Amino acid sequence: MNYKGLIEGVLFVVGDEGITLKKLSEIINITEEEIKEYLSLLQKDYESDNRGIRISFLGNAFKLTTKSIHKEYYEKLIVDRGTQTLSSAMLEVLAIIAYNEPITRIKIDEIRGVSSAQIVRKLVARNFIKECGKERTLGRPNLYKTTNEFLDYFGLSTKNDLPKLEEINIVHEDEEIDLYSSAYKEEINVK
């Protein structure tokens, strides 16, 4: 088994949440000492100038992070001042936060069914959302809420101006939809 590659993959999957040494050991089913050895080997690989990431130990967890020497380029990627449009994924995350705030990124991921880490970072960078505290659960994840810039962007005075969920026509996954007919049916005269 290529444990070094496996550990690298696990670090990638857990993203910016990171993972503890103990949890890595439990998942991969090798000792914590062996995990430390493989992490050390990976760190040496990442020290090379031709690598853009590194392994960091932050908040009692190991995680993949970018090298600070490339920071200015990453900032351009996250905050592109010329781009004022929001992707559908960004709009989806904003809606989830607006209607459920304060909310953790993990909860956003559960609602969406996919990771939202990069989108949350972009929305924080654009100042549409901000951290507003920590949830009082294991790991103390960040809580997020919308900002005044969010309200300004969408032309809202307050969060109360958001449409009520009851007013929005939501289609649930288990509902059957007749795609052939619609609310705008054309009348056809057959003679």
N, C-alpha and C positions, 0 to 999 in steps of 0.2 A: 504494500500500500504506500502511495506517495503522500505521506502525512504533511509534508511542507505545502504541497499543492492543495490538499484538503483544507488545511488551516487557512491558507490564503483565500480560498473560495468561501469559507464560513465568514471570514472577516468582511469580505465583499458583500455577502448577503445581509449581514446584520447592520451594515451601513453605519451611519453616525450614532446609532445607539451603542455600538460596541458590544463586547462580550467579556465576561470575567474569565480568569484562568480556570477556575473551578468548573464553570459551565462548558468551556472548551473541552476540558478533560472528560466531562460526563458525555458530551455529544460524540466525541471521537473515540472514546473508550481507551485512552492511554493515560499514563500518570501525568500529574502537573509538571513534574521535572522534565519529562519527555516533551511536553508542550513548550516549556521554556526553551529547550534546546532548539526545537523547530522554529520558534518565534525569533530566536537569536540568528539562526541561519537566514531567515527571511529578511530580517532587519539588515543584515550584511549585504544581501542582494539589492535591497532598495537604496543603500548608501551610494551606489554608483551614480555618477553624474548623468547617465543616460536614462535614469528612472525618474518619474514625476511624482511618485507616491512614497510613503513611508508608513511604518507601523508606529502608532503613538499609544501611550498609556495615559489615558485621561479619564477622570471620574471613576477610578477603580475598574476601568474596562479597556481592553485592547481594541483599537480601531484603525482602519486605513485612513490616512489623511494626506493632503497634498503638501508638497514642499513649499515653504514660505518664500523661497527665491523666485517662484513663478506667480506670486500673489497678484501682481498687477494684471496678468493675463486672465486669471480666473475671474477677477472682478469685472473685466470687460465682458466675459461670458454671462455672468449673472446679471449685471446691470448694464444693459445696452440703452443708453439715454435716447437713442434714436427710435427705439421700438416702443410704441405706446399701446400696442394691442396686447390683448390677453388671449392665450390659447384656451381651448375648450377645457383642458385639464386644469388650468389655473382658475377658470371660472367655476368649475366644479368644486375645487378645494375651497375657494372663497365662499361659495354658497354653503358648504358644509360647516365652515367655521362660523359664518354669520348666523346661521340658524341653530347652532349648537354651542356657541361660545360660553364659557371658556372650554377648550377641547384640546386633547393631546394629539400629537401626530399619529400615535399608534391607533387611536380611535378613528382618525381620518382615514388611515390605511384600511381599517376594518370595514368602514362604510363603503369606501371605493373598491376594495378588493385588490388594490395594487399599492406599491410603495409611493409615498408622496413626499419623501425627504427632499428631493431636489426642487420640487415645486414650492414647498414651504420655505426653503431657503431663498428662492427667487422672490416670493411674495414678501418676505421679511426685508430683503434688499430693496424692494420697490416701495417699502413702507406701507403696504396694504394691510399687513397683519403685524402683530408684535407679541413677544412673550409677555405674559401677565402674571406669572407665578409658577409654582410647581404643584403637581398633583400629589396628594398625600398617600401615595401607594409605593410599592416596591420599586426602587430605581428613581423615584421622584422625577418623572418626566415633565418637560416643559408644557405649560398651558398656553394656548394662543387665542387671541381675539382680534377683531378687526380694528382699524384705526380711523381717524378723521379723514385721512387721505383716501381710504376706501369709500367713505361716504361721499366725499367730493367727486371722486372719479365717476360714481354712479348717479350723481345728482340727488343725493338723499340728504335731508336735514338731520334726521336721526335714524337709528336702527329700526324704529317703529314704522318708518316709511317703506320698509321691505314688504313685498306682497305676503299675505298670510298663506301658509302652506295649504290651507283648505281651498284657497282660490286658485291654486296652481293645478293644472290637469296633469297628474302624475300617473304614468302607466307602470304597473307592477309587473315583474318578470313572470309571475304565474298567471297573468291575465292573457286571454287570447285576443288578438287584435285582427279585425277584418281589414287587411291592407287593400282589398279591392274597392271597398266603398269608403266614402269619407263624408264629412259634414257638408261638403260642397258638391253634392251630387248633381250631375247634369241630367236634366229630364230629357228622355229620348221618346219621341213619338213614333210608335210603330203602327203602320197602317196595313 
